[in-house]
Amino acid sequence: MRIQEMKKTFGLIAALLLISLAQVNAQNTVPGTQKSLDKVVAVIGSSIILQSEIDMQYAQYLSQGNPDNADVRCEILQGLISQKILGQQAIIDSIAVTEDDIDNEIDRRLRSSIARAGGQERLEEFLGRSLIQYKDEIRPDIKEMLIANKMQGKITENVAVTPLEVRRYFEAIPKDSLPFFNTEVEVGEIVIHPEMNDLEKEAFRDRAEALRLRIKGGEDFATLARLYSQDPGSAREGGELGFVDRTSLVKEFAAVAFKLKPGELSQVVETEFGFHVIQLIERRGEQVNVRHILIKTEAVPASLVRAKAQIDSIYNNVLNKKIVFGTAASLYSDNNDTKYNGGMMLNAENVQSRTTFIPSDKLDPAVFLTVDTMKVGTISQPSLFTAPDGKTGYRILYLKSKTGPHQANLEQDYPKIKEVAFEDKTNRTISEWFEKRRKITYIKIDSEFQTCSEISTWTTAQN
């Protein structure tokens, strides 16, 4: 019975072990309550969980616009208990993480928080401390979270499902509970973006250089950025990006930005986005705040002609079976999101599973209009299109499969059913592991949380 009660543990761990960046001081309680001395709310083996840990995560939950909900506190505590148990087992199994792993995770989270807050200064104002100080404060929690995640990965690393297990899982589903699937397709693409030579790029470089000279001559950088920069995200801010680290910038841009002195103006810099003029505002350690003006390169007629000739050649070779579509996509396509998958598009709503089955109503409308009239196994003629990032190019589409509306069955939906069966087996594996550790781990819970249904499963005989 306990295993069934604990089955949702796995899902909660996946969400709650990813500790959110705390947005309040550890000694403060949730907004609206009075300050109180920190207390121990749980003892897990040799570890403790403090009230402030729960308060911090609950404050993050509230800051995202969620309503007050006492059950969330219970879920937070359950996630922390899980993390402590995983961490203690990780020590026994000699599982560790590197300092680089911790630094990268902290930087990733801070980049996200800086973006949400509208800049580093606003985030620091909200936190009431510098990011350098804050990094030191959250470092132990991030380390513990990474170790727990790694331990969880070890527990489930050998989980697999056989075809027989998939069949048994499917047959155990009540017939009236089987899901209904709308029309789904598998679509591949080969994309060719026009490449310009140095002579064709010269006009765009000259525009950037002219702006650089105007700034050098005394005109205001921010004003020119608002008027002429083609980076919509920063143009309205006078070209200012806010504090970012190297990993947030393309390498050519970062190489120049981190060499500039405050107030210094760069030469024209070329990246995959076009030509930039950069000025350093301030540097703080391994972060810089810069402003820039971007002049995008746009395909000229001659470059489009060359791209059309290239994709026509690929089209003919695939059509005449001189090369298979997937190989051609891997070798020639300019879309890095699909080329390493044999050109096949992934379901954007289910990225983790990497499924190539896409509901037809979730396809890009332009793609849907093309493949809707195609036969399975055929390719479309090359057509001109504009990518979401604004780049123009030519594209060939391949309709690998098309499945009409139907109720789930093994013949048509084996990959989906296998995925769900695998997830179910993973859930059971982690739940059984926790059940064993629960029986041999001293767990004491404060009376305030004893009424939580999630927490009652964790009590042990020692209590």
C-alpha positions as CSV (number, residue, x, y, z in Angstrom):
1,M,0.0,0.0,0.0
2,R,2.8,2.4,0.9
3,I,4.4,1.9,-2.6
4,Q,1.1,3.0,-4.2
5,E,0.9,6.0,-1.9
6,M,4.5,7.0,-2.8
7,K,4.2,6.6,-6.5
8,K,3.8,10.3,-7.1
9,T,7.1,10.8,-5.2
10,F,9.1,10.5,-8.5
11,G,7.1,13.3,-10.2
12,L,7.4,15.5,-7.2
13,I,11.2,14.9,-7.0
14,A,11.6,15.9,-10.6
15,A,9.9,19.2,-9.9
16,L,11.0,20.0,-6.3
17,L,14.6,18.9,-6.4
18,L,15.2,21.6,-8.9
19,I,15.4,24.1,-6.1
20,S,14.2,27.5,-7.2
21,L,16.4,30.5,-6.6
22,A,15.4,31.7,-3.2
23,Q,14.1,35.3,-3.3
24,V,13.9,36.1,0.4
25,N,16.4,36.1,3.2
26,A,16.7,32.7,4.9
27,Q,15.8,34.3,8.2
28,N,12.5,35.8,7.0
29,T,9.2,34.1,6.9
30,V,6.7,34.2,4.1
31,P,5.3,37.7,3.4
32,G,2.4,38.4,5.6
33,T,3.7,36.5,8.6
34,Q,5.8,37.7,11.5
35,K,9.5,36.9,11.8
36,S,10.3,34.0,14.0
37,L,13.3,32.0,15.1
38,D,14.3,29.3,12.6
39,K,13.3,25.9,13.7
40,V,14.0,22.3,12.7
41,V,10.9,20.8,11.0
42,A,12.4,17.4,10.1
43,V,15.3,15.2,10.9
44,I,16.3,12.9,8.1
45,G,19.1,10.5,9.3
46,S,22.0,12.8,9.9
47,S,20.4,15.8,8.1
48,I,17.9,18.4,9.2
49,I,15.4,20.5,7.3
50,L,14.8,24.1,8.6
51,Q,11.6,26.1,8.5
52,S,13.4,28.7,6.5
53,E,14.1,26.2,3.6
54,I,10.4,25.6,3.2
55,D,9.7,29.4,3.6
56,M,12.1,30.3,0.8
57,Q,10.7,27.8,-1.7
58,Y,7.1,28.8,-0.7
59,A,7.9,32.5,-1.2
60,Q,9.2,31.6,-4.7
61,Y,5.9,29.8,-5.4
62,L,3.9,32.9,-4.3
63,S,6.2,35.3,-6.3
64,Q,5.1,33.5,-9.5
65,G,1.5,34.6,-8.9
66,N,0.2,31.4,-7.4
67,P,-2.5,31.4,-4.7
68,D,-1.8,30.6,-1.1
69,N,-2.0,26.8,-0.7
70,A,-1.0,24.9,2.5
71,D,-0.7,21.7,0.5
72,V,2.3,23.2,-1.4
73,R,4.2,23.4,1.8
74,C,3.7,19.7,2.3
75,E,4.9,19.0,-1.2
76,I,8.0,21.2,-0.7
77,L,8.8,19.3,2.5
78,Q,8.4,16.0,0.8
79,G,10.8,17.1,-2.0
80,L,13.4,18.2,0.6
81,I,13.0,14.8,2.5
82,S,13.6,13.0,-0.8
83,Q,16.6,15.2,-1.5
84,K,18.2,14.5,1.9
85,I,17.8,10.7,1.5
86,L,19.2,10.8,-2.0
87,G,22.1,12.9,-0.8
88,Q,23.0,10.6,2.1
89,Q,23.0,7.6,-0.2
90,A,25.2,9.5,-2.7
91,I,27.8,9.8,0.0
92,I,27.8,6.1,0.6
93,D,28.0,5.4,-3.2
94,S,30.8,8.0,-3.6
95,I,28.7,10.1,-6.0
96,A,29.9,13.7,-6.4
97,V,29.7,16.7,-8.7
98,T,32.5,19.0,-9.9
99,E,32.9,22.6,-9.0
100,D,32.3,23.4,-12.7
101,D,29.0,21.5,-12.6
102,I,27.9,23.7,-9.7
103,D,29.1,26.9,-11.3
104,N,27.3,26.1,-14.6
105,E,24.1,25.4,-12.8
106,I,24.3,28.6,-10.7
107,D,25.0,30.6,-13.8
108,R,22.2,29.0,-15.7
109,R,19.7,29.8,-13.0
110,L,21.0,33.4,-12.5
111,R,20.7,34.1,-16.2
112,S,17.1,33.1,-16.1
113,S,16.4,35.1,-13.0
114,I,18.2,38.2,-14.4
115,A,16.0,38.0,-17.6
116,R,12.8,37.7,-15.5
117,A,13.8,40.5,-13.2
118,G,14.7,42.8,-16.1
119,G,18.4,43.1,-15.5
120,Q,21.1,42.3,-12.9
121,E,20.6,45.6,-10.9
122,R,16.9,44.9,-10.5
123,L,17.5,41.4,-9.4
124,E,20.1,42.5,-6.8
125,E,17.7,45.2,-5.6
126,F,15.0,42.5,-5.2
127,L,17.4,40.1,-3.4
128,G,18.8,42.8,-1.2
129,R,22.4,41.7,-1.9
130,S,25.0,41.4,-4.7
131,L,24.9,38.4,-7.0
132,I,28.4,37.5,-5.9
133,Q,27.2,37.2,-2.3
134,Y,24.0,35.4,-3.4
135,K,26.0,32.8,-5.4
136,D,27.9,31.9,-2.2
137,E,24.7,31.6,-0.2
138,I,22.9,29.2,-2.7
139,R,26.0,27.2,-3.6
140,P,25.5,24.5,-0.9
141,D,21.8,24.0,-1.9
142,I,22.7,23.8,-5.6
143,K,25.5,21.3,-4.8
144,E,23.1,19.1,-2.8
145,M,20.4,19.3,-5.5
146,L,22.9,18.2,-8.2
147,I,24.2,15.3,-6.2
148,A,20.6,14.2,-5.4
149,N,19.7,14.4,-9.1
150,K,22.8,12.3,-10.0
151,M,21.9,9.7,-7.4
152,Q,18.4,9.5,-8.7
153,G,19.8,9.0,-12.2
154,K,21.9,6.1,-10.9
155,I,18.9,4.4,-9.3
156,T,17.0,4.4,-12.7
157,E,19.9,4.1,-15.1
158,N,19.2,0.4,-15.8
159,V,15.5,0.7,-16.2
160,A,14.2,-0.6,-19.5
161,V,11.0,-2.1,-20.8
162,T,10.7,-5.2,-23.0
163,P,8.0,-5.6,-25.8
164,L,6.2,-8.0,-23.5
165,E,6.1,-5.5,-20.6
166,V,4.8,-2.9,-23.0
167,R,2.0,-5.2,-24.2
168,R,1.1,-6.2,-20.6
169,Y,1.0,-2.5,-19.6
170,F,-1.3,-1.7,-22.5
171,E,-3.6,-4.6,-21.9
172,A,-4.0,-3.6,-18.3
173,I,-5.5,-0.3,-19.3
174,P,-9.3,-0.4,-19.2
175,K,-10.7,-0.1,-22.7
176,D,-12.8,2.9,-21.8
177,S,-9.7,4.7,-20.5
178,L,-7.7,4.4,-23.7
179,P,-6.7,7.8,-25.1
180,F,-7.9,9.1,-28.4
181,F,-5.3,10.5,-30.8
182,N,-5.9,13.1,-33.5
183,T,-4.2,13.0,-36.9
184,E,-0.4,12.9,-36.4
185,V,2.4,13.1,-38.9
186,E,6.1,12.7,-39.1
187,V,7.8,15.4,-41.2
188,G,11.4,15.9,-42.2
189,E,13.0,18.9,-43.7
190,I,16.2,20.0,-45.5
191,V,16.9,23.7,-45.2
192,I,19.3,25.8,-47.2
193,H,20.0,29.4,-46.2
194,P,21.8,31.5,-48.7
195,E,25.4,32.2,-48.0
196,M,26.9,35.6,-49.0
197,N,30.5,36.2,-50.1
198,D,32.6,39.1,-48.6
199,L,31.7,41.4,-51.5
200,E,27.9,40.9,-50.9
201,K,28.3,41.5,-47.2
202,E,30.2,44.7,-47.7
203,A,27.2,47.0,-47.9
204,F,26.0,45.7,-44.5
205,R,29.4,46.1,-43.0
206,D,29.6,49.7,-44.4
207,R,26.3,50.6,-42.7
208,A,27.6,49.4,-39.3
209,E,30.9,51.2,-39.9
210,A,29.1,54.4,-40.7
211,L,27.3,54.2,-37.4
212,R,30.5,53.4,-35.5
213,L,32.1,56.6,-37.0
214,R,29.1,58.7,-36.0
215,I,29.4,57.5,-32.4
216,K,33.2,58.1,-32.5
217,G,32.4,61.6,-33.7
218,G,30.3,62.3,-30.7
219,E,26.8,61.2,-31.4
220,D,24.9,59.3,-28.7
221,F,25.2,55.5,-28.9
222,A,21.9,54.8,-27.3
223,T,20.0,57.2,-29.6
224,L,21.5,55.6,-32.7
225,A,20.8,52.1,-31.4
226,R,17.1,53.0,-30.9
227,L,17.0,54.4,-34.4
228,Y,19.0,51.9,-36.4
229,S,19.7,48.6,-34.5
230,Q,18.0,45.6,-35.9
231,D,18.1,43.7,-32.6
232,P,14.5,44.2,-31.4
233,G,15.3,42.9,-27.9
234,S,17.9,45.6,-27.1
235,A,17.2,48.5,-29.5
236,R,14.4,50.0,-27.3
237,E,16.9,49.9,-24.4
238,G,19.4,51.9,-26.3
239,G,21.2,48.7,-27.3
240,E,22.0,47.8,-23.7
241,L,22.0,44.0,-23.0
242,G,22.4,44.1,-19.2
243,F,24.9,42.0,-17.3
244,V,25.7,38.7,-19.1
245,D,28.4,36.1,-19.0
246,R,30.4,34.6,-21.9
247,T,28.0,31.7,-22.3
248,S,25.1,34.0,-23.0
249,L,26.9,35.5,-26.1
250,V,28.1,34.1,-29.4
251,K,31.8,33.5,-29.3
252,E,32.8,36.3,-31.7
253,F,30.8,38.9,-29.8
254,A,32.1,37.6,-26.4
255,A,35.7,37.6,-27.5
256,V,35.5,41.4,-28.3
257,A,33.2,42.4,-25.4
258,F,35.4,41.0,-22.7
259,K,38.5,42.8,-24.1
260,L,37.0,46.3,-24.1
261,K,37.6,48.9,-21.4
262,P,34.6,50.8,-19.9
263,G,33.4,53.3,-22.5
264,E,35.6,51.8,-25.3
265,L,34.1,51.3,-28.7
266,S,34.8,48.2,-30.7
267,Q,35.6,47.8,-34.4
268,V,32.8,46.3,-36.5
269,V,32.3,42.7,-35.4
270,E,30.7,40.0,-37.5
271,T,28.6,37.1,-36.1
272,E,26.0,34.7,-37.4
273,F,23.4,37.5,-36.8
274,G,25.2,40.2,-38.8
275,F,27.5,43.1,-38.0
276,H,27.8,44.7,-34.6
277,V,29.2,47.8,-33.0
278,I,29.9,47.2,-29.3
279,Q,30.6,49.5,-26.4
280,L,31.4,48.3,-22.9
281,I,29.4,49.9,-20.1
282,E,30.8,48.0,-17.1
283,R,32.5,44.7,-16.2
284,R,31.9,42.8,-13.0
285,G,34.2,39.8,-12.8
286,E,33.1,37.4,-15.5
287,Q,30.0,39.4,-16.5
288,V,29.8,42.4,-18.7
289,N,27.1,45.0,-19.4
290,V,27.4,46.2,-23.0
291,R,25.4,48.1,-25.6
292,H,25.5,47.2,-29.2
293,I,24.0,48.1,-32.6
294,L,23.2,45.2,-34.9
295,I,22.9,45.5,-38.7
296,K,21.5,42.2,-40.0
297,T,22.7,40.7,-43.3
298,E,19.9,40.0,-45.7
299,A,20.0,37.6,-48.7
300,V,20.8,39.3,-51.9
301,P,19.5,38.0,-55.3
302,A,22.8,36.3,-56.2
303,S,23.0,34.4,-52.9
304,L,19.4,33.2,-53.3
305,V,20.2,31.9,-56.8
306,R,23.1,29.9,-55.4
307,A,21.0,28.5,-52.6
308,K,18.2,27.5,-55.1
309,A,20.7,25.7,-57.2
310,Q,22.1,23.8,-54.2
311,I,18.7,22.7,-53.0
312,D,17.6,21.8,-56.5
313,S,20.6,19.5,-56.7
314,I,19.8,17.9,-53.3
315,Y,16.1,17.5,-54.3
316,N,17.0,15.7,-57.5
317,N,19.5,13.4,-55.8
318,V,16.9,12.4,-53.2
319,L,14.2,12.0,-55.8
320,N,16.4,9.8,-57.9
321,K,17.4,7.7,-54.9
322,K,21.1,8.7,-55.2
323,I,21.0,9.6,-51.5
324,V,18.4,8.9,-48.8
325,F,16.6,11.9,-47.3
326,G,18.0,11.5,-43.7
327,T,21.6,11.3,-45.0
328,A,21.1,14.4,-47.2
329,A,19.6,16.3,-44.2
330,S,22.5,15.4,-42.0
331,L,25.1,16.4,-44.6
332,Y,23.5,19.5,-46.1
333,S,20.7,21.0,-44.0
334,D,21.3,24.4,-42.3
335,N,18.8,23.8,-39.6
336,N,20.8,22.5,-36.6
337,D,17.6,21.7,-34.7
338,T,16.7,18.9,-37.2
339,K,19.8,18.0,-39.2
340,Y,21.2,15.8,-36.5
341,N,17.9,13.9,-36.3
342,G,18.0,12.9,-39.9
343,G,16.0,16.1,-40.7
344,M,13.0,15.0,-38.7
345,M,11.1,17.6,-36.7
346,L,10.4,16.9,-33.1
347,N,7.1,17.4,-31.3
348,A,7.7,20.8,-29.6
349,E,5.2,20.0,-26.9
350,N,7.0,16.8,-25.9
351,V,10.6,17.7,-26.4
352,Q,11.9,15.4,-23.6
353,S,10.6,12.3,-25.2
354,R,12.1,13.4,-28.6
355,T,9.1,12.0,-30.4
356,T,8.7,12.8,-34.1
357,F,5.0,12.2,-34.1
358,I,3.4,15.7,-34.3
359,P,-0.4,16.4,-34.1
360,S,-1.3,18.0,-37.4
361,D,-2.9,21.0,-35.7
362,K,0.5,21.7,-33.9
363,L,2.4,22.0,-37.2
364,D,3.6,25.3,-38.6
365,P,0.7,26.4,-40.8
366,A,3.0,26.7,-43.9
367,V,4.3,23.2,-43.3
368,F,0.8,21.8,-42.8
369,L,-0.5,23.3,-46.1
370,T,2.3,21.6,-47.9
371,V,2.2,18.1,-46.3
372,D,-1.6,18.0,-46.2
373,T,-1.6,17.3,-49.9
374,M,1.4,15.0,-50.0
375,K,1.5,11.2,-50.0
376,V,3.4,9.3,-47.4
377,G,7.0,8.7,-48.4
378,T,7.2,11.6,-50.9
379,I,9.1,14.9,-50.8
380,S,8.0,18.4,-51.7
381,Q,9.6,20.5,-54.3
382,P,12.0,23.2,-53.0
383,S,10.1,26.3,-51.8
384,L,11.2,29.7,-50.5
385,F,10.3,30.3,-46.8
386,T,11.1,32.6,-43.9
387,A,12.3,30.9,-40.6
388,P,11.0,32.1,-37.2
389,D,14.3,34.0,-36.7
390,G,13.6,36.0,-39.9
391,K,16.1,34.2,-42.1
392,T,15.1,33.5,-45.7
393,G,15.9,30.2,-47.3
394,Y,14.7,27.2,-49.3
395,R,13.2,24.1,-47.9
396,I,12.3,20.5,-48.9
397,L,9.7,18.6,-46.8
398,Y,9.4,14.9,-46.4
399,L,6.2,13.2,-45.2
400,K,7.4,10.0,-43.5
401,S,4.1,8.9,-42.0
402,K,0.5,10.0,-41.4
403,T,-1.8,8.5,-38.9
404,G,-5.5,9.3,-38.9
405,P,-7.7,10.0,-35.8
406,H,-8.0,6.8,-33.7
407,Q,-8.2,5.2,-30.2
408,A,-4.8,4.1,-28.9
409,N,-3.6,0.7,-30.1
410,L,-0.3,-1.2,-30.0
411,E,0.1,-1.4,-33.8
412,Q,-0.1,2.3,-34.5
413,D,1.0,3.8,-31.1
414,Y,3.7,1.4,-29.9
415,P,6.3,4.2,-29.4
416,K,3.9,6.3,-27.3
417,I,2.8,3.3,-25.2
418,K,6.4,2.2,-24.7
419,E,7.2,5.7,-23.4
420,V,4.4,5.6,-20.9
421,A,5.2,2.1,-19.8
422,F,8.8,3.1,-19.3
423,E,7.8,6.1,-17.2
424,D,5.5,3.9,-15.1
425,K,8.3,1.4,-14.5
426,T,10.7,4.2,-13.6
427,N,8.2,5.6,-11.1
428,R,7.8,2.2,-9.5
429,T,11.6,1.7,-9.4
430,I,12.2,5.0,-7.6
431,S,9.2,4.5,-5.3
432,E,10.4,1.0,-4.3
433,W,13.9,2.4,-3.6
434,F,12.5,5.1,-1.4
435,E,10.3,2.6,0.5
436,K,13.4,0.6,1.3
437,R,15.3,3.6,2.5
438,R,12.3,4.9,4.5
439,K,12.3,1.7,6.6
440,I,16.0,2.0,7.6
441,T,16.2,5.8,7.9
442,Y,15.4,7.8,11.0
443,I,12.8,10.3,10.0
444,K,11.2,12.7,12.5
445,I,8.6,15.3,11.3
446,D,7.4,18.3,13.2
447,S,3.8,18.1,14.4
448,E,2.9,21.0,12.1
449,F,3.3,18.8,9.1
450,Q,2.0,15.5,10.6
451,T,-1.4,16.1,9.0
452,C,0.1,16.2,5.4
453,S,-1.0,13.1,3.5
454,E,2.3,13.3,1.5
455,I,4.4,13.3,4.7
456,S,2.5,10.5,6.5
457,T,4.2,8.0,4.1
458,W,7.6,9.0,5.4
459,T,7.2,8.2,9.1
460,T,9.2,5.4,10.5
461,A,9.0,3.1,13.5
462,Q,11.7,5.1,15.3
463,N,9.2,8.0,15.6
